[in-house]
């Protein structure tokens, strides 16, 4: 059996939904479940709710507090909360153990076990009650059955030194005491008999006592103590004598004397935590019946990343009807755990990432897991997210945001460089089958990738100007062949018959038959018509259609795509008021590539800036031809886009000449970024993810 659903009403940050729906509902599955999210996203609340309702193997005392009850926006604190746990996957043994409290799933094909913890506040007293069974007919569960639902709990930031060291509070003693080796033993008559450790300890006690008694080697010590007492402290005639002996002798007292160590010298926190976890796993694996559920808060506490990975590999490998619910802040762990095992917490919602809940297909899962593993991306811990497809955006956007007084790190915004135009895969991770969307704003910044006319050169074999069929010139012929196509929704231009056919199939109606024969006739119309060479008007149509299509595919909820006016970010900058800074950055990148011995001091950078201003005076406005000429070295690969972006970002951030120490120029650059239409999409993307909720 395993914990399938957790529902909370008025517990801590989670209130009550519409029509008394739970304030939070979390779906778990067998095996490993990992709760991830930013601070205060609800990870500890979920873990505490489970252990409050089910209690723990360690028998820790749970003290309910007023702050466990939900407080609304007006400051009113509720007087009741309810926690519901639903268990699924019951086998025959489980069903027998909990037979009195079983209910059915919705289609009555299997048993479920439902339990509830209620708590009420009255006269400054909190009264908890626990029940199980069918809702509305629930009964109290006896203590023996309830003990079978206890969980193993790994505390966060645990004091492993205290837990594994002898003493009254020794966690090691609790773990050993719960092991079957230390259960109460019975003789043939049914009477309790002593454990071997107790009898051995009794022998040790006798030997130590004899050592200090008359005739023993230590008798001189007890003799001196008693002489001192009689001569200086005790009253005359007092017959008492001091003795040196081992105290106790019961099994629990013996276990509290034990330490768990790995080496003679004092171990570090990491090693002590490994010992602590190993001991807890001993207790967990020893459980033979009932629920086998381990709650692990902050698995990474005090552990080196390699230890974290070893530990999660072990937990993930367990398949013996065991369930683990873990919480983590570690991007190392989050990137290694299977995506389907994650439960993301955002804005009082829990989002399981298993295939039953997301819009991702199996290929998407494999792709995303490789990406998360390779990049250690922290997209699940952010308050906002910017997806970019290249190094230039990755380097420039933080610098631009800072100049606009919208520091990304202050807003909890992360940038994820997807490295390609495959951002659709990444966006799909946030789309849900239930229609819910992640509460955080997501900006996808992409190139439009429609080349400027200046790129084409009909004298070059590889750069001839493309030609297109225009739908408007052939629409009547198409309609004469078939009216069963939504021509209005089709593209306005086609560069190939394949693109046309795909568009027809996408926009055909249900009555469109026979498909192949009709499509062949439609394609024949195109082949009879002469294509039109790409011009500025056609290019504008192509760009507008692409922008419309991409927004339709990507924009949902708080996820929006932001696209440039014409081509790429670098091309837009080349046509904006920042074009001279780009020229400067390209010059520097060229020098770094071709003359690495050249020392680029601040004085030499200022000399380069003087050359740029001489070629492009203050009153110069770049034409389309100028823009492409500036951009061409980046497009042709003559210089590195990444290095160019690095220097440009340094200038925008005011760390490199000519901006460094030049407040007037820095102010001018900020004004350009705020008002230039070519950079508007970058500014809007930053505003989208940093806007107050």
C-alpha positions as CSV (number, residue, x, y, z in Angstrom):
1,X,0.0,0.0,0.0
2,X,1.1,3.6,-0.5
3,X,-0.1,7.1,0.2
4,X,-2.0,8.1,-2.9
5,X,-3.6,11.5,-2.1
6,X,-3.1,14.1,0.6
7,X,-5.8,16.7,1.1
8,X,-5.6,19.7,3.4
9,X,-8.3,22.0,4.8
10,X,-7.3,25.1,6.7
11,X,-3.9,23.8,7.6
12,X,-1.2,26.4,7.7
13,X,-1.0,28.3,4.4
14,X,-3.7,26.3,2.7
15,X,-7.3,27.4,3.3
16,X,-10.5,26.0,1.8
17,X,-11.4,26.0,-1.9
18,X,-14.8,26.6,-3.5
19,X,-17.7,24.4,-2.2
20,X,-15.5,23.2,0.7
21,X,-12.8,21.8,-1.7
22,X,-9.5,21.2,0.0
23,X,-7.0,24.1,0.0
24,X,-4.4,21.7,-1.3
25,X,-4.6,18.3,-3.0
26,X,-1.3,16.4,-3.6
27,X,-1.2,13.2,-5.7
28,X,1.6,10.7,-4.9
29,X,2.6,7.5,-6.6
30,X,4.5,4.4,-5.4
31,X,8.3,4.6,-5.1
32,X,10.0,8.0,-5.1
33,X,8.2,11.3,-4.9
34,X,10.3,14.5,-4.6
35,X,8.8,17.8,-3.5
36,X,10.7,20.7,-5.0
37,X,10.0,24.5,-5.0
38,X,11.3,27.8,-3.8
39,X,11.4,28.7,-0.1
40,X,8.0,28.7,1.6
41,X,6.4,26.9,-1.2
42,X,4.8,24.3,1.1
43,X,7.3,21.4,1.2
44,X,7.6,21.3,5.0
45,X,3.8,21.8,5.4
46,X,3.1,18.7,3.3
47,X,5.6,16.6,5.2
48,X,4.3,17.8,8.6
49,X,0.7,17.1,7.6
50,X,1.6,13.5,6.8
51,X,3.5,12.9,10.0
52,X,0.9,14.7,12.1
53,X,-1.8,12.5,10.7
54,X,0.1,9.2,10.6
55,X,2.7,9.7,13.4
56,X,6.3,8.5,13.3
57,X,8.1,5.4,14.2
58,X,10.4,7.3,16.5
59,X,7.4,8.2,18.6
60,X,8.3,11.9,18.7
61,X,5.9,14.2,20.6
62,X,3.8,16.4,18.3
63,X,2.6,19.6,19.7
64,X,-0.1,21.4,17.7
65,X,0.1,25.2,17.6
66,X,-2.3,28.0,16.8
67,X,-0.2,28.7,13.7
68,X,-1.1,25.3,12.3
69,X,-4.5,26.8,11.7
70,X,-5.0,28.8,8.5
71,X,-5.1,32.6,8.8
72,X,-7.1,34.4,6.1
73,X,-6.1,37.7,4.4
74,X,-8.1,39.7,7.0
75,X,-6.0,38.1,9.8
76,X,-8.8,35.8,11.1
77,X,-7.4,32.4,12.2
78,X,-9.6,29.4,11.7
79,X,-10.7,27.2,14.6
80,X,-10.5,23.8,12.7
81,X,-8.3,22.1,10.3
82,X,-8.5,18.7,8.6
83,X,-5.9,16.4,7.0
84,X,-7.0,13.5,4.8
85,X,-4.7,10.7,3.7
86,X,-5.9,8.2,1.0
87,X,-4.0,4.9,0.6
88,X,-4.1,2.8,-2.6
89,X,-2.4,-0.3,-3.8
90,X,-3.6,-2.5,-0.9
91,X,-2.6,-6.2,-1.2
92,X,-4.4,-9.0,0.6
93,X,-2.4,-8.6,3.8
94,X,-3.1,-4.9,3.9
95,X,-6.8,-5.4,3.3
96,X,-6.9,-7.9,6.2
97,X,-5.1,-5.5,8.6
98,X,-7.4,-2.6,7.9
99,X,-10.6,-4.5,6.9
100,X,-12.9,-2.5,9.3
101,X,-12.0,0.8,7.7
102,X,-11.8,0.1,4.0
103,X,-13.8,1.9,1.3
104,X,-13.9,1.8,-2.6
105,X,-12.4,3.8,-5.4
106,X,-14.7,5.6,-7.7
107,X,-15.4,2.7,-10.1
108,X,-15.5,0.2,-7.2
109,X,-12.6,-1.9,-8.7
110,X,-10.3,-1.8,-5.7
111,X,-10.1,-1.0,-2.0
112,X,-8.9,2.3,-0.6
113,X,-8.1,3.2,3.0
114,X,-9.0,6.8,4.0
115,X,-8.0,8.4,7.3
116,X,-8.6,11.8,8.7
117,X,-7.0,14.0,11.4
118,X,-9.2,16.7,12.7
119,X,-8.1,19.4,15.1
120,X,-10.2,22.0,16.9
121,X,-9.3,25.1,18.9
122,X,-11.5,25.8,22.0
123,X,-10.7,27.7,25.1
124,X,-7.0,27.9,24.2
125,X,-6.9,24.1,24.0
126,X,-6.3,22.2,20.7
127,X,-8.2,18.9,20.6
128,X,-7.1,16.4,17.8
129,X,-9.2,13.4,16.7
130,X,-8.3,10.6,14.3
131,X,-10.8,8.5,12.4
132,X,-10.9,6.2,9.3
133,X,-13.3,4.5,7.0
134,X,-16.0,5.9,4.7
135,X,-16.5,9.6,4.8
136,X,-19.6,10.5,6.8
137,X,-19.4,7.1,8.6
138,X,-15.8,7.3,9.9
139,X,-14.9,5.5,13.1
140,X,-12.0,5.7,15.4
141,X,-9.1,3.4,14.5
142,X,-7.6,1.3,17.3
143,X,-4.0,1.9,18.3
144,X,-2.7,-1.4,17.0
145,X,-3.9,-0.6,13.5
146,X,-2.8,3.0,13.6
147,X,0.7,1.9,14.6
148,X,0.8,0.1,11.2
149,X,0.5,3.5,9.5
150,X,3.5,5.1,11.2
151,X,6.1,6.6,9.0
152,X,9.9,6.8,9.2
153,X,10.8,10.5,9.5
154,X,14.2,12.0,8.5
155,X,14.3,15.4,10.2
156,X,15.8,18.4,8.3
157,X,19.1,19.8,9.4
158,X,19.2,16.9,11.8
159,X,21.7,16.8,14.7
160,X,23.3,13.6,13.6
161,X,25.9,13.9,16.4
162,X,23.3,13.8,19.1
163,X,21.1,11.3,17.3
164,X,23.9,8.7,17.0
165,X,25.6,9.4,20.4
166,X,24.7,7.7,23.7
167,X,22.3,9.5,26.0
168,X,18.7,9.8,27.0
169,X,17.7,11.4,23.7
170,X,19.7,8.9,21.5
171,X,17.9,8.3,18.3
172,X,20.1,5.2,17.7
173,X,18.6,3.7,20.9
174,X,15.0,4.3,19.5
175,X,15.9,2.7,16.2
176,X,17.5,-0.3,17.8
177,X,14.7,-0.7,20.2
178,X,12.2,-0.9,17.4
179,X,14.1,-3.6,15.6
180,X,12.8,-7.2,15.7
181,X,16.1,-8.3,17.4
182,X,15.1,-6.3,20.5
183,X,11.4,-7.1,20.7
184,X,10.2,-8.5,24.1
185,X,11.1,-12.2,24.3
186,X,8.8,-14.9,25.8
187,X,9.6,-18.2,27.5
188,X,7.7,-21.4,27.0
189,X,5.2,-20.4,29.7
190,X,4.6,-17.0,28.0
191,X,6.5,-15.0,30.6
192,X,8.9,-12.2,29.6
193,X,12.5,-13.3,29.6
194,X,15.7,-11.2,29.5
195,X,17.5,-10.3,26.3
196,X,21.0,-11.6,25.9
197,X,22.4,-8.1,26.2
198,X,20.6,-7.8,29.5
199,X,22.2,-11.0,30.9
200,X,25.6,-10.1,29.5
201,X,25.3,-6.6,31.0
202,X,24.4,-8.1,34.4
203,X,27.6,-10.2,34.3
204,X,29.6,-7.0,33.5
205,X,27.9,-5.1,36.3
206,X,28.8,-7.9,38.8
207,X,32.5,-7.9,37.6
208,X,32.7,-4.1,38.0
209,X,31.1,-4.1,41.4
210,X,33.4,-6.9,42.6
211,X,36.4,-4.9,41.4
212,X,35.5,-2.1,43.8
213,X,34.4,-4.3,46.7
214,X,36.6,-5.6,49.5
215,X,39.2,-7.8,48.1
216,X,39.0,-6.2,44.7
217,X,41.7,-4.2,43.0
218,X,39.6,-1.0,43.3
219,X,38.6,-1.5,46.9
220,X,41.2,1.1,48.0
221,X,39.2,3.8,46.1
222,X,35.8,3.0,47.8
223,X,37.6,2.7,51.1
224,X,39.1,6.1,50.8
225,X,35.8,7.6,49.8
226,X,33.9,6.0,52.8
227,X,36.6,7.1,55.3
228,X,36.4,10.7,54.0
229,X,32.6,10.6,54.3
230,X,32.6,9.1,57.9
231,X,35.3,11.5,59.2
232,X,34.0,14.7,57.6
233,X,30.4,14.5,56.5
234,X,28.3,11.7,58.0
235,X,26.9,11.8,61.5
236,X,28.2,9.4,64.1
237,X,26.4,6.0,63.9
238,X,25.4,6.4,60.2
239,X,25.9,2.9,58.8
240,X,25.7,3.8,55.1
241,X,28.6,3.0,52.7
242,X,29.2,4.4,49.2
243,X,29.5,1.9,46.3
244,X,30.8,2.2,42.8
245,X,28.6,0.2,40.3
246,X,27.0,0.3,36.9
247,X,23.4,1.6,37.1
248,X,20.4,0.4,35.2
249,X,20.3,-2.9,33.4
250,X,17.1,-2.9,31.4
251,X,17.4,-3.2,27.6
252,X,16.4,0.4,26.8
253,X,19.0,1.7,29.3
254,X,21.7,-0.5,27.7
255,X,20.8,0.7,24.2
256,X,21.1,4.3,25.3
257,X,24.8,3.6,26.1
258,X,25.7,2.8,22.5
259,X,27.3,5.1,19.9
260,X,27.3,4.6,16.1
261,X,30.7,5.6,14.7
262,X,32.7,5.1,11.5
263,X,36.2,6.1,12.6
264,X,38.2,6.6,15.7
265,X,38.5,10.3,15.3
266,X,35.6,12.7,15.4
267,X,33.7,12.5,12.1
268,X,32.4,15.5,10.1
269,X,28.8,16.4,9.7
270,X,28.6,14.7,6.3
271,X,29.8,11.3,7.6
272,X,27.6,11.6,10.7
273,X,24.6,12.2,8.5
274,X,25.3,9.2,6.4
275,X,25.4,7.1,9.6
276,X,22.2,8.6,10.7
277,X,20.5,7.9,7.4
278,X,21.8,4.3,7.4
279,X,20.4,3.7,10.8
280,X,17.0,5.1,9.9
281,X,17.0,2.9,6.8
282,X,17.7,-0.1,9.1
283,X,14.4,0.7,10.9
284,X,12.6,1.3,7.6
285,X,13.7,-2.0,6.0
286,X,12.9,-3.9,9.1
287,X,9.2,-3.1,8.8
288,X,7.4,-6.2,7.6
289,X,3.7,-5.2,7.5
290,X,1.6,-2.1,7.1
291,X,2.7,1.1,5.5
292,X,6.3,1.5,4.4
293,X,6.7,5.2,4.0
294,X,9.8,7.3,4.6
295,X,9.6,11.1,4.8
296,X,12.9,12.8,4.1
297,X,13.2,16.5,4.5
298,X,16.2,18.2,2.8
299,X,18.0,15.1,1.8
300,X,21.0,17.2,0.9
301,X,21.5,18.5,4.4
302,X,25.3,18.5,5.2
303,X,26.0,16.0,2.4
304,X,28.5,16.4,-0.4
305,X,26.9,16.4,-3.9
306,X,28.5,13.0,-4.7
307,X,26.9,11.6,-1.5
308,X,23.6,13.1,-2.4
309,X,23.7,11.4,-5.8
310,X,24.7,8.0,-4.3
311,X,21.8,8.3,-1.8
312,X,19.2,9.2,-4.4
313,X,20.4,6.4,-6.7
314,X,19.9,4.0,-3.8
315,X,16.4,5.3,-2.9
316,X,15.3,5.3,-6.6
317,X,16.4,1.7,-6.9
318,X,14.1,0.4,-4.2
319,X,11.1,-1.5,-5.6
320,X,9.9,-3.5,-2.5
321,X,6.5,-1.8,-2.1
322,X,8.3,1.1,-0.5
323,X,7.4,4.8,-0.8
324,X,9.6,7.8,-0.3
325,X,8.4,11.4,-0.1
326,X,11.4,13.7,-0.1
327,X,11.9,17.5,-0.2
328,X,14.9,19.2,-1.6
329,X,16.4,22.6,-2.4
330,X,19.3,21.0,-4.3
331,X,19.4,21.6,-8.1
332,X,22.0,18.7,-8.1
333,X,19.3,16.3,-6.9
334,X,16.5,17.9,-8.9
335,X,18.5,17.4,-12.1
336,X,19.2,13.8,-11.4
337,X,15.8,12.6,-10.3
338,X,13.5,11.3,-13.0
339,X,11.1,14.1,-14.1
340,X,8.1,11.9,-13.5
341,X,9.1,11.6,-9.8
342,X,9.0,15.4,-9.2
343,X,6.1,17.3,-7.6
344,X,6.6,21.0,-8.2
345,X,5.0,23.4,-5.6
346,X,4.0,26.8,-6.8
347,X,1.5,29.4,-5.5
348,X,-0.4,27.0,-3.2
349,X,-0.7,24.4,-5.9
350,X,1.1,21.0,-6.3
351,X,2.0,19.9,-9.8
352,X,3.0,16.3,-10.2
353,X,5.2,15.9,-13.2
354,X,4.1,12.3,-14.1
355,X,2.7,11.6,-17.5
356,X,-0.8,11.3,-16.1
357,X,-0.8,15.1,-15.4
358,X,1.4,16.8,-18.1
359,X,1.0,17.4,-21.8
360,X,4.5,15.9,-22.5
361,X,5.0,12.7,-24.5
362,X,7.6,10.0,-23.8
363,X,10.1,11.6,-26.1
364,X,9.7,15.0,-24.3
365,X,10.4,13.3,-20.9
366,X,13.7,11.8,-22.2
367,X,14.7,15.0,-23.8
368,X,14.0,17.1,-20.7
369,X,15.7,14.6,-18.3
370,X,18.9,14.8,-20.4
371,X,18.6,18.6,-20.4
372,X,18.1,18.9,-16.7
373,X,20.9,16.5,-16.0
374,X,23.4,18.3,-18.3
375,X,22.5,21.9,-17.2
376,X,21.6,21.5,-13.5
377,X,18.8,24.0,-14.5
378,X,17.0,25.6,-11.6
379,X,13.8,26.3,-13.5
380,X,11.6,24.6,-10.8
381,X,12.9,26.9,-8.0
382,X,12.4,30.2,-9.7
383,X,9.6,32.9,-9.3
384,X,9.9,33.7,-13.0
385,X,11.6,32.2,-16.0
386,X,13.2,33.5,-19.2
387,X,13.9,30.9,-21.9
388,X,16.4,31.9,-24.5
389,X,18.0,30.0,-27.4
390,X,21.5,31.3,-27.5
391,X,24.5,32.7,-25.6
392,X,23.9,36.3,-26.7
393,X,20.5,36.5,-25.0
394,X,21.9,34.6,-22.0
395,X,24.6,37.2,-21.5
396,X,22.8,40.4,-22.6
397,X,19.4,40.1,-20.9
398,X,20.7,40.2,-17.3
399,X,22.7,43.3,-18.1
400,X,19.8,45.0,-19.8
401,X,17.5,44.1,-16.9
402,X,19.9,45.6,-14.4
403,X,20.2,48.8,-16.4
404,X,16.4,49.0,-16.3
405,X,16.4,48.5,-12.5
406,X,14.8,45.1,-12.8
407,X,17.5,42.9,-11.5
408,X,16.5,39.4,-12.3
409,X,18.0,37.8,-9.2
410,X,16.2,40.2,-6.9
411,X,12.9,39.1,-8.5
412,X,13.9,35.4,-8.3
413,X,14.0,35.1,-12.1
414,X,16.1,32.4,-13.8
415,X,17.4,32.3,-17.3
416,X,17.4,28.9,-19.1
417,X,19.4,28.7,-22.3
418,X,17.8,26.0,-24.3
419,X,20.4,26.3,-26.9
420,X,18.1,25.9,-29.9
421,X,14.6,26.7,-31.2
422,X,13.3,23.5,-29.4
423,X,11.7,25.7,-26.8
424,X,8.3,24.1,-27.5
425,X,9.5,21.0,-25.6
426,X,10.5,23.1,-22.6
427,X,7.2,25.0,-22.7
428,X,5.3,21.7,-22.7
429,X,6.7,20.9,-19.3
430,X,4.4,23.6,-17.9
431,X,1.2,22.6,-19.7
432,X,-1.2,20.4,-17.7
433,X,-4.0,18.0,-18.7
434,X,-6.2,19.6,-16.1
435,X,-5.8,23.0,-17.7
436,X,-3.9,24.5,-14.7
437,X,-0.8,26.5,-15.4
438,X,2.3,27.1,-13.3
439,X,1.7,30.3,-11.4
440,X,5.0,31.9,-12.4
441,X,5.4,34.1,-15.4
442,X,7.5,32.6,-18.3
443,X,9.0,34.6,-21.1
444,X,10.2,32.7,-24.2
445,X,12.6,35.0,-26.1
446,X,13.2,33.7,-29.6
447,X,14.7,34.8,-32.9
448,X,12.3,35.3,-35.7
449,X,14.8,33.7,-38.1
450,X,13.5,35.4,-41.2
451,X,16.5,36.9,-43.0
452,X,16.6,40.5,-44.2
453,X,16.6,41.1,-47.9
454,X,20.1,42.4,-47.6
455,X,21.3,38.9,-46.8
456,X,20.4,37.6,-50.3
457,X,22.9,37.8,-53.1
458,X,21.8,36.4,-56.4
459,X,25.4,36.2,-57.5
460,X,26.1,33.7,-54.7
461,X,25.1,30.1,-55.2
462,X,24.0,29.6,-51.6
463,X,22.3,32.9,-51.1
464,X,19.9,33.4,-54.0
465,X,16.7,35.3,-53.2
466,X,13.9,32.8,-52.6
467,X,10.6,32.8,-54.6
468,X,7.1,32.2,-53.3
469,X,3.6,31.3,-54.5
470,X,1.1,33.9,-53.2
471,X,-2.2,32.4,-52.1
472,X,-4.1,35.6,-53.1
473,X,-3.2,35.1,-56.7
474,X,-4.5,31.5,-56.9
475,X,-7.3,31.4,-54.3
476,X,-10.1,31.3,-56.9
477,X,-8.6,28.3,-58.7
478,X,-8.1,26.5,-55.3
479,X,-11.8,27.1,-54.3
480,X,-13.0,25.8,-57.6
481,X,-11.3,22.5,-56.9
482,X,-12.5,22.1,-53.3
483,X,-14.4,24.3,-50.8
484,X,-13.6,21.8,-48.0
485,X,-10.5,23.7,-46.9
486,X,-10.3,26.7,-44.6
487,X,-8.2,28.8,-46.9
488,X,-8.4,31.8,-44.6
489,X,-6.5,30.0,-42.0
490,X,-3.7,28.9,-44.4
491,X,-0.5,30.8,-44.9
492,X,-0.3,33.5,-47.5
493,X,3.0,32.4,-49.1
494,X,4.5,29.0,-50.0
495,X,8.1,28.3,-51.0
496,X,7.5,24.6,-51.7
497,X,4.8,22.1,-52.7
498,X,5.4,20.2,-49.5
499,X,4.7,23.3,-47.3
500,X,1.5,23.9,-49.2
501,X,0.4,20.2,-48.9
502,X,1.1,20.2,-45.1
503,X,-1.0,23.4,-44.7
504,X,-3.9,21.9,-46.7
505,X,-3.9,18.8,-44.6
506,X,-3.8,20.9,-41.4
507,X,-6.8,23.1,-42.5
508,X,-9.0,20.6,-44.3
509,X,-12.5,19.9,-43.0
510,X,-14.0,16.5,-42.1
511,X,-15.6,16.2,-45.6
512,X,-12.3,16.5,-47.4
513,X,-12.2,13.2,-49.4
514,X,-10.5,11.7,-51.2
515,X,-7.4,13.5,-49.7
516,X,-4.6,12.5,-52.1
517,X,-6.4,13.0,-55.3
518,X,-7.7,16.4,-54.3
519,X,-4.4,17.6,-52.9
520,X,-2.7,16.6,-56.2
521,X,-5.1,18.8,-58.1
522,X,-4.6,21.7,-55.7
523,X,-0.8,21.3,-56.0
524,X,-1.1,21.3,-59.8
525,X,-2.5,24.8,-59.6
526,X,0.7,26.0,-58.0
527,X,3.0,24.4,-60.5
528,X,1.2,26.3,-63.3
529,X,1.7,29.6,-61.6
530,X,5.0,31.6,-61.7
531,X,6.6,32.3,-58.3
532,X,7.2,35.8,-57.1
533,X,10.7,36.7,-55.9
534,X,10.9,37.7,-52.2
535,X,10.4,41.4,-51.6
536,X,9.9,43.6,-48.6
537,X,6.1,43.3,-48.7
538,X,6.2,39.5,-48.9
539,X,8.8,39.4,-46.1
540,X,6.5,41.5,-43.9
541,X,3.7,39.0,-44.5
542,X,5.9,36.0,-43.7
543,X,7.1,37.7,-40.5
544,X,3.6,38.6,-39.4
545,X,2.3,35.1,-40.0
546,X,5.1,33.5,-38.2
547,X,4.7,35.8,-35.2
548,X,0.9,35.0,-35.1
549,X,1.6,31.2,-35.4
550,X,4.2,31.1,-32.7
551,X,2.1,33.2,-30.2
552,X,-0.8,30.8,-30.8
553,X,1.4,27.8,-30.1
554,X,3.3,29.2,-27.1
555,X,1.1,31.7,-25.3
556,X,-1.0,30.1,-22.5
557,X,-1.6,31.5,-19.0
558,X,1.4,33.4,-17.9
559,X,3.7,31.9,-20.6
560,X,4.3,34.3,-23.5
561,X,6.7,34.3,-26.4
562,X,8.5,37.6,-27.3
563,X,9.8,38.0,-30.8
564,X,12.0,40.6,-32.6
565,X,10.8,42.8,-35.3
566,X,12.8,41.3,-38.1
567,X,15.5,38.6,-37.5
568,X,17.8,38.0,-34.5
569,X,18.7,39.9,-31.4
570,X,22.0,40.9,-32.8
571,X,20.4,42.1,-36.0
572,X,17.9,44.2,-34.0
573,X,20.7,45.8,-32.0
574,X,22.5,46.6,-35.3
575,X,19.4,48.5,-36.4
576,X,18.8,50.2,-33.0
577,X,20.3,53.1,-31.2
578,X,22.8,50.7,-29.7
579,X,24.4,49.9,-33.0
580,X,27.7,51.7,-32.2
581,X,28.1,49.6,-29.0
582,X,27.6,46.5,-31.1
583,X,30.2,47.7,-33.6
584,X,32.6,48.2,-30.7
585,X,31.9,44.8,-29.3
586,X,32.5,43.1,-32.7
587,X,35.8,44.9,-33.1
588,X,37.0,43.7,-29.7
589,X,35.8,40.1,-30.4
590,X,37.7,40.2,-33.7
591,X,40.9,41.3,-32.0
592,X,40.6,38.7,-29.3
593,X,40.2,36.0,-32.0
594,X,42.9,37.1,-34.3
595,X,45.4,38.8,-32.0
596,X,45.1,37.2,-28.6
597,X,48.4,38.8,-27.5
598,X,46.9,42.3,-27.9
599,X,46.2,43.6,-24.4
600,X,42.8,45.3,-24.3
601,X,43.3,47.8,-21.6
602,X,40.8,50.5,-20.8
603,X,42.8,53.1,-22.7
604,X,42.9,50.9,-25.8
605,X,39.2,50.2,-25.6
606,X,38.6,54.0,-25.5
607,X,40.8,54.3,-28.6
608,X,38.6,51.7,-30.4
609,X,35.5,53.7,-29.3
610,X,37.0,56.8,-30.9
611,X,37.4,54.9,-34.2
612,X,33.8,53.7,-34.0
613,X,32.5,57.3,-33.5
614,X,34.6,58.5,-36.4
615,X,33.0,56.0,-38.7
616,X,29.6,56.5,-37.2
617,X,29.1,60.1,-36.0
618,X,26.6,61.0,-33.3
619,X,24.0,62.2,-35.9
620,X,24.3,59.0,-38.0
621,X,21.2,56.8,-38.2
622,X,21.9,53.3,-39.6
623,X,20.1,52.3,-42.8
624,X,19.0,48.7,-43.5
625,X,22.2,48.3,-45.4
626,X,24.2,49.6,-42.5
627,X,22.4,47.2,-40.1
628,X,23.2,44.2,-42.2
629,X,26.8,45.3,-42.7
630,X,27.3,45.6,-39.0
631,X,25.6,42.3,-38.3
632,X,27.3,40.3,-41.1
633,X,30.5,39.3,-39.2
634,X,28.2,37.6,-36.6
635,X,26.0,36.0,-39.2
636,X,29.0,34.7,-41.2
637,X,30.9,33.5,-38.1
638,X,33.8,35.8,-38.6
639,X,33.6,36.7,-35.0
640,X,32.1,34.8,-32.0
641,X,28.6,35.7,-31.0
642,X,29.3,34.7,-27.4
643,X,32.4,36.8,-27.1
644,X,30.7,39.8,-28.8
645,X,27.8,39.4,-26.4
646,X,30.1,39.2,-23.4
647,X,31.8,42.5,-24.3
648,X,28.5,44.2,-25.2
649,X,27.0,43.1,-21.9
650,X,30.0,44.4,-20.0
651,X,29.5,47.8,-21.7
652,X,25.7,47.9,-21.0
653,X,26.4,47.0,-17.4
654,X,28.8,49.9,-17.1
655,X,31.8,47.7,-16.4
656,X,33.8,48.4,-19.6
657,X,34.6,51.6,-21.6
658,X,33.1,53.6,-23.1
659,X,30.2,53.3,-20.6
660,X,32.4,52.7,-17.6
661,X,32.5,56.0,-15.6
662,X,30.4,57.8,-18.2
663,X,27.1,58.5,-16.6
664,X,25.8,60.5,-19.5
665,X,26.3,57.7,-21.9
666,X,24.9,55.2,-19.5
667,X,21.8,57.3,-19.2
668,X,21.5,57.6,-23.0
669,X,21.9,53.8,-23.4
670,X,19.1,53.2,-20.8
671,X,16.8,55.7,-22.7
672,X,17.5,53.8,-26.0
673,X,16.6,50.4,-24.4
674,X,13.4,51.9,-22.9
675,X,12.2,53.5,-26.1
676,X,13.7,51.9,-29.2
677,X,11.1,49.8,-31.0
678,X,13.7,47.2,-32.1
679,X,14.5,46.4,-28.5
680,X,10.9,46.6,-27.2
681,X,10.4,42.8,-27.2
682,X,13.4,42.4,-24.8
683,X,12.1,45.1,-22.5
684,X,8.6,43.6,-22.5
685,X,9.9,40.1,-21.8
686,X,11.8,41.4,-18.7
687,X,8.8,43.4,-17.5
688,X,6.6,40.2,-17.9
689,X,8.7,38.1,-15.6
690,X,9.5,40.9,-13.0
691,X,6.0,42.3,-12.7
692,X,4.5,42.2,-9.3
693,X,1.9,39.3,-8.9
